[in-house]
Amino acid sequence: MSQALILCAGSSSRMGQPKALCPLAGQTILGRIVATLAAVGIQSPQVIVAAPHGDTIAAWLQAQSLSSVQLRWNPHPEDGMLSSIQCGLAQLSPSLSGTLLWPVDVPLVKAQTVRRLLDADAERLVVPTCGDRGGHPVWLPQARFAEVLALPRQSSLRAHRQSHLPLRVAVDDPEIMLDLDTPEELAQAEQRLRR
């Protein structure tokens, strides 16, 4: 069985509003990721949140009746993305085969891309690539949870990748590399979706 951690604990300072709840083609960014995960069979992802936007995201999830989505609070968001990953991993069942690590600012990844990652070698760290560049989401196998949990919070997943070379899976999906961090990038993404 697979899981997904949606990483939403950032301050969204460049976006100027909670990034997870920004509208994008009739959905919110977070809603789009949750729908993509549901399309590949992951019905109960964990959403990792923190101040200053965690309460707002929690209220939105409740209003959407997304009771299957699990909310997790990162008490140390100032330590960076790894702290959110560790917060989520600490709550996962050891019976899982692994989890996707999905930053909320990469919302346009295709469902078929996610399926390719889930169909790859579940025992290895898996990174999608497009044009030889890596992107997100990343697959982390259960066998690596303890090692990632043991990394210093101020570190990053790159430290783990240096000792465990990932399986790179080529996909025809440039959206794996495109972060939405600013209103301008959000507007460009909206234009791409309307083409």
Protein Blocks (a to p, Z undefined) as FASTA:
>chain_A
ZZddddfkbgolmnopafklpceehiafklmmmmmmmmnopabbcdddddfklmmmmmmm
mmnopakbccdddfblmnojklmmmmmmmmpcfkbgbdcdddfklmkbcfklmmmmmmmc
fkbccdddeehiacddddddfklmmmmmmpcfklcfklmmmmmccdddddddfklmmccf
bfklmmmmmmmmmZZ
